[in-house]
């Protein structure tokens, strides 16, 4: 079975940089934290991201935008490596 989790890691488009093109530092920090947690397969950190991730509330004003990522991680196993098809913002 193939399950692909897709979408943007940061969902708060209303808080983009003033020029509309540059992601703010908090978005980069959150994105990097999530990438590291996925690559290390740190499921505990991902499940507790609201408390552990930098600026979670800015990146996901509503937590239900975060849950699909948890579904994809939960459906995978240790042999499934995280891959990022788009790198950047």
N, C-alpha and C positions, 0 to 999 in steps of 0.2 A: 504494500500500500504506500502511496506517496501522499505526504501531507506537507504542504509548504506554508510556512508562516510568512506573511508579507505585510508590508506597511511601513510607515515611518516610526522610528523609535521615539521621536519627539513630536507631540501632537498639538502644541499650543502655537498655532500660526499667528494668533493675534499679538504675540510678543516677539515677533521677528525684529531684527535690527532696524534702526531708523531708515536705512536706505533700502530695506526690503530684500537685500541679497545676502548680507553677512549674518550668519547665525551668532547670537550673543554667546558670551563665554559660558553661561549656565547651561545652554543647550549642548555645547561641545563637551562640557564636563559630564553631563548626564549620558550623552551618547557613548562616550568613552567608558564610563562605568558599566553600562549595559553590555557593551562589546566584550569587555574583560570578563564579566560574570558569565556570559554565554560561552566564551572560549574556554574558560576554566570549568565550565559546567557546574557552577556554584548555584545549585537549585535553591538552597536555603536563602542566599542573598537575594535571588530573584523573587522568591516568595515574600520576602520582607523588604522589598524595594521601597515601599512607601516610607519606611523608617531609615533605611540605609543609603539609598541612592541620593546623590546631591541634587537638590532642587526637583524632587519627584513631582511635587504639586505644581510647579511651573510647567514641567514637561507633559504632565497628564492631569489637567484640571479635574477630570473625572476618571476614576480608577478603571471603569469598564473599558477604557481604551487600552489599558495595560493587559487585561486578562487574555486576549487572544495569543499574546506571546507566551504566557504561562501554559496555555493549552498545547501549543506547538512543542514547548520544552517537555511537558508531561507525556506527550505522545512519542517522544524520541527515547532512545536508549543510549548507553555509554558509547556505542560504536558510531553513533550519528554525530558528525562534526558540524558545528555551526558554520555556515557560509554566508557571506554578505554579498549580494548581487549589486548593490549600490553602496558606494563608500563616499560619504560626504553629505552635504545638505542641498 
